[in-house]
Amino acid sequence: MDFERLVVWQRAVDLSVQIYTHFGDSKDFGFKDQITRSSLSIPSNIAEGMARRSDKEKLNFINIAQGSCAELRTQIFIGIRINYIPDELGNVWIQETRELGSMLFGLANSI
């Protein structure tokens, strides 16, 4: 299956783009690096996993993507609390990570 056709991959790319755009001018390079890396890791691991031949390898990368999704959600919660992310935007992103996590769970079950 072409990973580009997966809605979970498309939505993960969109979320990563939003996060990169939001933190583009941030001077807190440590936080910016961490949150952008975890957002980038989700679609990247989906793509890498779906390009693998064995189901075991695919599942491993989907599991990594799920972990990155949880990591990103944690960073969003922290970003809200330290006023780097407006509450409304952060809540949208938190909901998106929850939905992505559910979609990744479904993808793993289908493999």
N, C-alpha and C positions, 0 to 999 in steps of 0.2 A: 504494500500500500504506500502511495506517495504521501509523505508526512504533510506536505503542503495542503492536502485536501482535508486534513483533520481539523475540525472546528476548534478542538482544544489547543492545537498548535497555533492556529490563527489568532485566537483570543489571547493566548500567552504572549505572542509577538506584540499584539496591540497594547497589552498591559506594560510590557517592557518599554515600548516606545513612549508611553505616557510617563513612566517613571524617569526615563532618561531625559525627557523634555522638561519635566518638573524640576529636576535637580541639576539641569545644565549649568546654571550660574552659582550653584552652591559652593561656598568656600570651605565647608566642612568636608574635606576630601576623604577622610576615613569613613564617615557615614555614607557619603555619596558613592564611594567605591563599593561598599558592602551591599547597599540596597540595589544598586544597578547590577552588580554581579549576580545577586540571587535572582533578580528578575530575568536576566539574560539566560541564566542556567535552565530555567523551566523549558522554554521552547527549544533550546539547544539540545537538551537531553532527550526530549521527545524525538527530535529529528535524528539524533545519533542512534537512539534505540530502534526506531522504526527502520533504519537502514541496515540493521544487523540481520543476519540470517536465522539465527536460532531464537526460539521463543524465550529461552532462559536469558539470553543477552538482552532481548527487547524488554523483558520484565525488569531486569536490573536497572536499565536506564530510565524506565518509567518510574520505578521506585525512587531513583535519585531526583527526578523531576518533582515527585510528590514531596520529598524532603526539602527541596529548594522552595517549593510553594509555601510550606509551613514556615521556613526561615524568613521568607519575604513577608508573610503575614505578621510575624513577630516584629520585624523591622518597621512595618507600617504602624503598628500599635505604638512602638517607641517614638517614631517620627511624629505622630499625633501628639503624644504626651510632652514632647520637647518643642512643640510648635514649629516643626519643619514642614508638616503637612496639615492643611486645614481639615477640620473635623469632617466636613461633608465629603470632601474628596477622599480622605482616608477611609471613611466608611464604605464608599463605593469600591475602593481597591480591596478592602478586607472582604467584602461580599464576593468580588471577582475571584480572589484567591480561594475562597470556600467553594465556589462553583467549579473552578479549575481543578481543585483537589478531588471533587466528586467525579468530574469527567475523567480524570486520570485513573481513579479507582475503577470506573467502568471500562476504560480502555484496557487496563491490566486484566480485568476479568474476561475480556473478549479475546485475549491472546491465548 
